[in-house]
């Protein structure tokens, strides 16, 4: 009867430790979320900014291309007017010297017109391509804004709730720790802070569930009795027997 009572007490302590371990894990996740949630939000905002910049740059380039196109059209029109004027002057030429000079002027104007028309064609093609890109960039920007802003709102809610969740978990933890003997808590805290991760682990395949160090038959027998808290001789973690995992 004494042993049965002792086992019941120890089993209760193990159950409390396992509950405490879950709370500590949750608290750790909440603490880590303070770091990774802002990073995630930053990435989402950068994606929106990049899409916006890509769209704005294309719009600016299209505006510049249209201004250039307009200027080239004016230049070509002006040069064509010069060409027409020079060709009319050919009717009134009296000397070979005048003729040669005017022919040279006409050739220069024709070359200038040809070059500007080539540049004008390239500019029109660029503007057409930019118009196509802008339509795609705008559609992409709207999609990114909609999706990312929705995710940002969700992440912001999570950030806003961290304080309340943390406070609630700390209250739960305080209630649990008052029910666990101080010597047991001391071991638990030392292992949790020193090893990281789980401080209370089950026996798995007759070995420690954390470091996988094989346990002696006597150690296993004592763990199964559950009449006292036992730790792994290798890693120091608290051990318990679980029929589903220990065989």
C-alpha positions as a Markdown table, in Angstrom:
| # | Residue | x | y | z |
|---|---|---|---|---|
| 1 | Unk | 0.0 | 0.0 | 0.0 |
| 2 | Unk | 2.9 | 2.3 | 0.8 |
| 3 | Unk | 4.6 | 1.7 | -2.5 |
| 4 | Unk | 1.3 | 2.1 | -4.4 |
| 5 | Unk | 0.8 | 5.4 | -2.7 |
| 6 | Unk | 4.3 | 6.4 | -3.5 |
| 7 | Unk | 3.9 | 5.4 | -7.1 |
| 8 | Unk | 0.7 | 7.4 | -7.4 |
| 9 | Unk | 2.5 | 10.5 | -6.0 |
| 10 | Unk | 5.4 | 10.1 | -8.4 |
| 11 | Unk | 3.1 | 9.5 | -11.4 |
| 12 | Unk | 1.3 | 12.7 | -10.5 |
| 13 | Unk | 4.5 | 14.6 | -10.4 |
| 14 | Unk | 5.6 | 13.2 | -13.8 |
| 15 | Unk | 2.3 | 14.2 | -15.3 |
| 16 | Unk | 2.7 | 17.7 | -13.9 |
| 17 | Unk | 6.3 | 17.8 | -15.3 |
| 18 | Unk | 5.0 | 16.8 | -18.7 |
| 19 | Unk | 2.3 | 19.5 | -18.6 |
| 20 | Unk | 5.0 | 22.0 | -17.5 |
| 21 | Unk | 7.2 | 20.9 | -20.3 |
| 22 | Unk | 4.4 | 21.6 | -22.9 |
| 23 | Unk | 3.9 | 25.1 | -21.3 |
| 24 | Unk | 7.6 | 25.8 | -21.5 |
| 25 | Unk | 7.7 | 24.7 | -25.1 |
| 26 | Unk | 4.7 | 27.0 | -25.9 |
| 27 | Unk | 6.4 | 29.9 | -24.0 |
| 28 | Unk | 9.6 | 29.3 | -26.1 |
| 29 | Unk | 7.6 | 29.4 | -29.3 |
| 30 | Unk | 5.9 | 32.6 | -28.3 |
| 31 | Unk | 9.3 | 34.1 | -27.5 |
| 32 | Unk | 10.7 | 32.9 | -30.8 |
| 33 | Unk | 7.7 | 34.3 | -32.7 |
| 34 | Unk | 8.7 | 37.8 | -31.5 |
| 35 | Unk | 11.7 | 37.4 | -33.8 |
| 36 | Unk | 10.5 | 35.5 | -36.8 |
| 37 | Unk | 7.0 | 37.1 | -37.1 |
| 38 | Unk | 8.5 | 40.6 | -37.8 |
| 39 | Unk | 10.9 | 39.0 | -40.2 |
| 40 | Unk | 8.1 | 37.4 | -42.1 |
| 41 | Unk | 6.2 | 40.6 | -42.2 |
| 42 | Unk | 9.3 | 42.4 | -43.4 |
| 43 | Unk | 9.6 | 39.9 | -46.3 |
| 44 | Unk | 6.0 | 40.4 | -47.2 |
| 45 | Unk | 6.4 | 44.1 | -47.2 |
| 46 | Unk | 9.6 | 43.9 | -49.3 |
| 47 | Unk | 7.7 | 41.8 | -51.9 |
| 48 | Unk | 5.0 | 44.4 | -52.2 |
| 49 | Unk | 7.7 | 47.2 | -52.5 |
| 50 | Unk | 9.6 | 45.2 | -55.1 |
| 51 | Unk | 6.4 | 44.7 | -57.2 |
| 52 | Unk | 5.5 | 48.4 | -56.8 |
| 53 | Unk | 9.0 | 49.5 | -57.8 |
| 54 | Unk | 9.0 | 47.2 | -60.9 |
| 55 | Unk | 5.6 | 48.7 | -61.9 |
| 56 | Unk | 6.7 | 52.3 | -61.2 |
| 57 | Unk | 9.9 | 51.9 | -63.1 |
| 58 | Unk | 8.1 | 50.5 | -66.2 |
| 59 | Unk | 5.6 | 53.4 | -66.1 |
| 60 | Unk | 8.5 | 55.9 | -65.8 |
| 61 | Unk | 10.3 | 54.3 | -68.7 |
| 62 | Unk | 7.1 | 54.3 | -70.8 |
| 63 | Unk | 6.6 | 58.0 | -70.1 |
| 64 | Unk | 10.3 | 58.7 | -71.2 |
| 65 | Unk | 9.8 | 56.6 | -74.3 |
| 66 | Unk | 6.7 | 58.5 | -75.3 |
| 67 | Unk | 8.4 | 61.8 | -74.8 |
| 68 | Unk | 11.3 | 60.6 | -76.9 |
| 69 | Unk | 9.0 | 59.3 | -79.6 |
| 70 | Unk | 7.2 | 62.7 | -79.7 |
| 71 | Unk | 10.6 | 64.5 | -80.0 |
| 72 | Unk | 11.8 | 62.2 | -82.7 |
| 73 | Unk | 8.6 | 62.6 | -84.7 |
| 74 | Unk | 9.0 | 66.4 | -84.5 |
| 75 | Unk | 12.7 | 66.1 | -85.5 |
| 76 | Unk | 11.8 | 63.9 | -88.5 |
| 77 | Unk | 9.1 | 66.2 | -89.6 |
| 78 | Unk | 11.4 | 69.2 | -89.3 |
| 79 | Unk | 14.1 | 67.4 | -91.3 |
| 80 | Unk | 11.6 | 66.4 | -94.0 |
| 81 | Unk | 10.7 | 70.0 | -94.3 |
| 82 | Unk | 14.4 | 70.9 | -94.7 |
| 83 | Unk | 14.7 | 68.2 | -97.3 |
| 84 | Unk | 11.7 | 69.5 | -99.3 |
| 85 | Unk | 13.2 | 73.1 | -99.1 |
| 86 | Unk | 16.6 | 71.9 | -100.4 |
| 87 | Unk | 15.0 | 69.9 | -103.2 |
| 88 | Unk | 13.0 | 73.0 | -104.3 |
| 89 | Unk | 16.3 | 75.0 | -104.2 |
| 90 | Unk | 17.7 | 72.6 | -106.8 |
| 91 | Unk | 15.5 | 74.2 | -109.4 |
| 92 | Unk | 17.3 | 77.6 | -109.0 |
| 93 | Unk | 20.9 | 76.4 | -108.9 |
| 94 | Unk | 23.2 | 78.2 | -111.4 |
| 95 | Unk | 26.7 | 76.8 | -110.7 |
| 96 | Unk | 28.2 | 73.3 | -110.2 |
| 97 | Unk | 29.7 | 74.5 | -106.9 |
| 98 | Unk | 26.2 | 75.4 | -105.6 |
| 99 | Unk | 24.9 | 72.1 | -106.9 |
| 100 | Unk | 27.5 | 70.0 | -105.2 |
| 101 | Unk | 27.0 | 71.9 | -101.9 |
| 102 | Unk | 23.3 | 71.4 | -102.0 |
| 103 | Unk | 23.6 | 67.7 | -102.9 |
| 104 | Unk | 25.8 | 67.3 | -99.9 |
| 105 | Unk | 23.2 | 69.0 | -97.6 |
| 106 | Unk | 20.5 | 66.8 | -99.0 |
| 107 | Unk | 22.5 | 63.7 | -98.4 |
| 108 | Unk | 23.2 | 64.7 | -94.9 |
| 109 | Unk | 19.5 | 65.5 | -94.2 |
| 110 | Unk | 18.5 | 62.1 | -95.7 |
| 111 | Unk | 21.0 | 60.3 | -93.5 |
| 112 | Unk | 19.7 | 62.2 | -90.4 |
| 113 | Unk | 16.1 | 61.3 | -91.3 |
| 114 | Unk | 17.0 | 57.7 | -91.8 |
| 115 | Unk | 18.8 | 57.5 | -88.5 |
| 116 | Unk | 16.0 | 59.2 | -86.6 |
| 117 | Unk | 13.4 | 57.0 | -88.3 |
| 118 | Unk | 15.3 | 53.9 | -87.1 |
| 119 | Unk | 15.6 | 55.3 | -83.6 |
| 120 | Unk | 11.9 | 56.2 | -83.7 |
| 121 | Unk | 10.9 | 52.7 | -84.8 |
| 122 | Unk | 13.0 | 51.2 | -81.9 |
| 123 | Unk | 11.4 | 53.7 | -79.5 |
| 124 | Unk | 7.9 | 52.7 | -80.6 |
| 125 | Unk | 8.7 | 49.0 | -80.2 |
| 126 | Unk | 10.1 | 49.7 | -76.7 |
| 127 | Unk | 6.9 | 51.6 | -75.8 |
| 128 | Unk | 4.8 | 48.7 | -77.0 |
| 129 | Unk | 6.8 | 46.2 | -75.0 |
| 130 | Unk | 6.6 | 48.4 | -71.9 |
| 131 | Unk | 2.8 | 48.8 | -72.2 |
| 132 | Unk | 2.6 | 45.0 | -72.3 |
| 133 | Unk | 4.9 | 44.7 | -69.2 |
| 134 | Unk | 3.0 | 47.4 | -67.3 |
| 135 | Unk | -0.2 | 45.5 | -67.7 |
| 136 | Unk | 1.4 | 42.3 | -66.4 |
| 137 | Unk | 3.2 | 44.2 | -63.6 |
| 138 | Unk | 0.0 | 45.9 | -62.5 |
| 139 | Unk | -1.9 | 42.6 | -62.3 |
| 140 | Unk | 1.0 | 41.0 | -60.4 |
| 141 | Unk | 1.2 | 44.0 | -58.0 |
| 142 | Unk | -2.6 | 43.8 | -57.3 |
| 143 | Unk | -2.3 | 40.1 | -56.5 |
| 144 | Unk | 0.8 | 40.6 | -54.3 |
| 145 | Unk | -0.9 | 43.4 | -52.4 |
| 146 | Unk | -4.1 | 41.5 | -51.8 |
| 147 | Unk | -2.3 | 38.3 | -50.7 |
| 148 | Unk | 0.5 | 39.9 | -48.7 |
| 149 | Unk | -1.8 | 42.4 | -47.0 |
| 150 | Unk | -4.1 | 39.6 | -45.9 |
| 151 | Unk | -1.1 | 37.7 | -44.5 |
| 152 | Unk | 0.3 | 40.8 | -42.8 |
| 153 | Unk | -3.1 | 41.3 | -41.1 |
| 154 | Unk | -3.0 | 37.7 | -39.8 |
| 155 | Unk | 0.6 | 38.1 | -38.6 |
| 156 | Unk | -0.1 | 41.4 | -36.9 |
| 157 | Unk | -2.9 | 39.7 | -35.0 |
| 158 | Unk | -0.5 | 37.0 | -33.9 |
| 159 | Unk | 2.0 | 39.6 | -32.7 |
| 160 | Unk | -0.7 | 41.6 | -30.9 |
| 161 | Unk | -1.8 | 38.4 | -29.1 |
| 162 | Unk | 1.7 | 37.3 | -27.9 |
| 163 | Unk | 1.5 | 39.4 | -24.7 |
| 164 | Unk | -1.8 | 38.0 | -23.6 |
| 165 | Unk | -0.9 | 34.4 | -24.5 |
| 166 | Unk | 2.5 | 34.7 | -22.8 |
| 167 | Unk | 0.8 | 36.1 | -19.7 |
| 168 | Unk | -1.7 | 33.2 | -19.7 |
| 169 | Unk | 1.0 | 30.6 | -20.1 |
| 170 | Unk | 3.0 | 32.1 | -17.3 |
| 171 | Unk | 0.0 | 31.9 | -15.0 |
| 172 | Unk | -0.5 | 28.3 | -15.8 |
| 173 | Unk | 3.2 | 27.6 | -15.2 |
| 174 | Unk | 3.1 | 29.3 | -11.8 |
| 175 | Unk | 0.2 | 27.1 | -10.7 |
| 176 | Unk | 1.9 | 24.0 | -11.8 |
| 177 | Unk | 5.3 | 24.7 | -10.2 |
| 178 | Unk | 3.7 | 25.3 | -6.8 |
| 179 | Unk | 2.4 | 21.7 | -7.0 |
| 180 | Unk | 5.8 | 20.2 | -7.9 |
| 181 | Unk | 8.4 | 19.6 | -5.1 |
| 182 | Unk | 11.3 | 22.1 | -5.2 |
| 183 | Unk | 14.0 | 19.4 | -5.6 |
| 184 | Unk | 12.3 | 18.0 | -8.6 |
| 185 | Unk | 11.8 | 21.5 | -10.1 |
| 186 | Unk | 15.4 | 22.2 | -9.5 |
| 187 | Unk | 16.5 | 19.2 | -11.5 |
| 188 | Unk | 13.9 | 20.0 | -14.2 |
| 189 | Unk | 15.1 | 23.6 | -14.5 |
| 190 | Unk | 18.7 | 22.7 | -14.6 |
| 191 | Unk | 18.3 | 20.1 | -17.4 |
| 192 | Unk | 16.0 | 22.4 | -19.4 |
| 193 | Unk | 18.4 | 25.3 | -19.3 |
| 194 | Unk | 21.5 | 23.2 | -19.7 |
| 195 | Unk | 20.4 | 20.8 | -22.4 |
| 196 | Unk | 17.7 | 22.7 | -24.2 |
| 197 | Unk | 14.7 | 20.9 | -25.7 |
| 198 | Unk | 12.8 | 18.3 | -23.7 |
| 199 | Unk | 13.9 | 17.9 | -20.1 |
| 200 | Unk | 11.4 | 15.0 | -19.4 |
| 201 | Unk | 11.6 | 12.1 | -21.9 |
| 202 | Unk | 10.2 | 8.6 | -22.1 |
| 203 | Unk | 12.3 | 5.4 | -22.4 |
| 204 | Unk | 12.5 | 4.3 | -26.0 |
| 205 | Unk | 13.7 | 0.8 | -27.0 |
| 206 | Unk | 15.2 | 0.5 | -23.5 |
| 207 | Unk | 17.3 | 3.6 | -24.0 |
| 208 | Unk | 17.0 | 7.3 | -23.1 |
| 209 | Unk | 14.6 | 8.9 | -25.5 |
| 210 | Unk | 16.8 | 12.0 | -25.8 |
| 211 | Unk | 20.5 | 10.8 | -26.0 |
| 212 | Unk | 19.7 | 7.2 | -26.8 |
| 213 | Unk | 22.1 | 5.9 | -24.2 |
| 214 | Unk | 21.1 | 2.3 | -23.4 |
| 215 | Unk | 19.7 | 1.8 | -19.9 |
| 216 | Unk | 20.6 | -1.1 | -17.6 |
| 217 | Unk | 17.8 | -3.6 | -16.8 |
| 218 | Unk | 17.9 | -2.4 | -13.2 |
| 219 | Unk | 17.4 | 1.2 | -14.3 |
| 220 | Unk | 14.5 | 0.2 | -16.5 |
| 221 | Unk | 12.9 | -1.7 | -13.6 |
| 222 | Unk | 13.3 | 1.3 | -11.3 |
| 223 | Unk | 11.8 | 3.6 | -13.9 |
| 224 | Unk | 8.8 | 1.3 | -14.4 |
| 225 | Unk | 8.2 | 1.3 | -10.7 |
| 226 | Unk | 7.7 | 5.0 | -10.8 |
| 227 | Unk | 8.2 | 5.4 | -7.1 |
| 228 | Unk | 10.8 | 8.1 | -7.5 |
| 229 | Unk | 12.1 | 10.6 | -10.1 |
| 230 | Unk | 15.0 | 9.1 | -12.1 |
| 231 | Unk | 17.4 | 10.7 | -14.5 |
| 232 | Unk | 19.6 | 9.5 | -17.4 |
| 233 | Unk | 23.2 | 8.9 | -16.2 |
| 234 | Unk | 24.4 | 10.2 | -19.6 |
| 235 | Unk | 22.5 | 13.4 | -20.3 |
| 236 | Unk | 20.7 | 14.0 | -17.0 |
| 237 | Unk | 17.2 | 14.2 | -18.4 |
| 238 | Unk | 14.3 | 13.0 | -16.3 |
| 239 | Unk | 13.0 | 9.6 | -17.5 |
| 240 | Unk | 9.6 | 8.0 | -17.4 |
| 241 | Unk | 8.0 | 4.8 | -18.7 |
| 242 | Unk | 5.4 | 4.9 | -21.4 |
| 243 | Unk | 4.0 | 1.5 | -22.5 |
| 244 | Unk | 3.3 | 2.9 | -26.0 |
| 245 | Unk | 6.9 | 4.0 | -26.6 |
| 246 | Unk | 9.2 | 2.2 | -24.2 |
| 247 | Unk | 9.2 | -1.3 | -25.7 |
